[in-house]
Amino acid sequence: MEKNSKIYVAGHRGMVGSAIVRELQRKGYNNLVLRTHAELDLTRQADVETFFAQEKPEYVFLAAAKVGGIAANSAELADFMYQNMTLEMNVIHAAWQNGVKKLEFLGSSCIYPRLAPQPMPESCLLTSSLEPTNEAYALAKISGLKYCEYLNRQYGTDYISVMPTNLYGPNDNYHPEHSHVLPAMIRRFHEAKLSGAESVTCWGDGSALREFLYVDDLAELCVFLMNNYSGNETVNAGSGKELTIRELAETVAKVVGYEGKILWDASRPNGTPRKLLDVSKATALGWTYKTELEDGIRLAYEDFLHKL
Ligand SMILES: NC(=O)c1ccc[n+]([C@@H]2O[C@H](COP(=O)([O-])OP(=O)(O)OC[C@H]3O[C@@H](n4cnc5c(N)ncnc54)[C@H](OP(=O)(O)O)[C@@H]3O)[C@@H](O)[C@H]2O)c1
């Protein structure tokens, strides 16, 4: 990308899209084209085609998606599949029709099989069944990355995809019921600190192992890949480090300043015992995460407080 290349970031108000915009601006890219969901509903094919025909972006980051935690994913199966598949197909297809030089598609590590080897390499895609609770979302994401691959193979485009692990950071969703584990803990420990609660009870026994990546580190990788990577196989994005949910809770409580007890409700599900991405491909390309978890949680907590 040149500094004045016309770059469209789809989903620029979301956590990932806003981090990509910050990174592009930090690097001096000065010709961004942005549309809110209200201005352009990406599930509407005719509107998407008109937008691309009028604006003619040269590069596209596709970070718009209907996103949610496990509860929303399993309750709204049809909506997750329809909205994600439709918006992906509309954007990727319109990009191809309008000669977009390069497109980068954002997926998620849930595209990999439920019983994938750990850490999960890119090559385990479609080797066995998906996790049923987010199958609809995963199938939509797999379709998006496969459509990029098929356009490359049939028409010689240069469309790539990146699959991040659990992300956190500015503009995360802190909704009491619909958020992911880390932002949910930030909210719960913050509220417990304010109310002087003696204890906070978390789901499961705390033994599940998870990986987290600060969203600005992902954004750095996204811009790096746009400039330095071409290929049909996706690229995993993670820290390569895992910790238990118990250690995560202790770290969040420390950052937030909650001094009460942390209890565990072992009658609630732990989720899959271990979920870690193999990030050797991104590492070999020259990228590695920068933000240690405690530092990142501190930055995320500042953002959370700022938005109260
Ligand atoms: N968050 C994570 O931990 C995580 C982990 C791995 C991968 N990812 C991937 O990263 C991508 C972005 O996730 P995120 O966490 O940044 O989600 P997010 O914060 O919810 O942002 C998604 C953005 O897409 C917009 N959008 C949704 N449907 C749209 C539509 N029909 N037309 C136009 N805009 C639409 C949303 O606008 P509205 O809010 O106005 O609807 C929002 O601004 C997704 O592909 C996700 O799979 C996220």
The ligand as an ORCA input file, in Angstrom:
! r2SCAN-3c Opt
* xyz 0 1
  N     -13.522    -10.032     19.408
  C     -12.761    -11.100     19.355
  O     -12.299    -11.652     20.372
  C     -12.397    -11.695     18.021
  C     -11.590    -12.816     18.021
  C     -11.244    -13.388     16.820
  C     -11.698    -12.838     15.633
  N     -12.489    -11.732     15.634
  C     -12.959    -11.259     14.319
  O     -12.725     -9.895     14.077
  C     -13.781     -9.360     13.288
  C     -14.321     -8.111     13.965
  O     -14.704     -8.430     15.301
  P     -14.879     -7.313     16.419
  O     -14.567     -7.955     17.717
  O     -14.188     -6.059     16.007
  O     -16.468     -7.109     16.346
  P     -17.305     -5.791     16.678
  O     -16.590     -4.975     17.689
  O     -18.688     -6.255     16.950
  O     -17.275     -5.003     15.292
  C     -17.943     -5.450     14.154
  C     -18.348     -4.246     13.341
  O     -19.035     -4.696     12.161
  C     -20.168     -3.875     11.976
  N     -21.213     -4.584     11.242
  C     -21.848     -5.727     11.616
  N     -22.779     -6.055     10.695
  C     -22.729     -5.097      9.726
  C     -23.450     -4.872      8.531
  N     -24.427     -5.704      8.133
  N     -23.146     -3.788      7.785
  C     -22.171     -2.932      8.180
  N     -21.456     -3.082      9.305
  C     -21.731     -4.159     10.071
  C     -20.628     -3.532     13.369
  O     -21.446     -2.402     13.360
  P     -22.673     -2.300     14.423
  O     -22.052     -2.483     15.781
  O     -23.253     -0.950     14.174
  O     -23.584     -3.431     14.064
  C     -19.287     -3.300     14.081
  O     -18.843     -1.978     13.908
  C     -14.809    -10.472     13.126
  O     -14.641    -11.078     11.892
  C     -14.458    -11.446     14.209
  O     -14.744    -12.780     13.845
  C     -12.854    -11.133     16.791
*
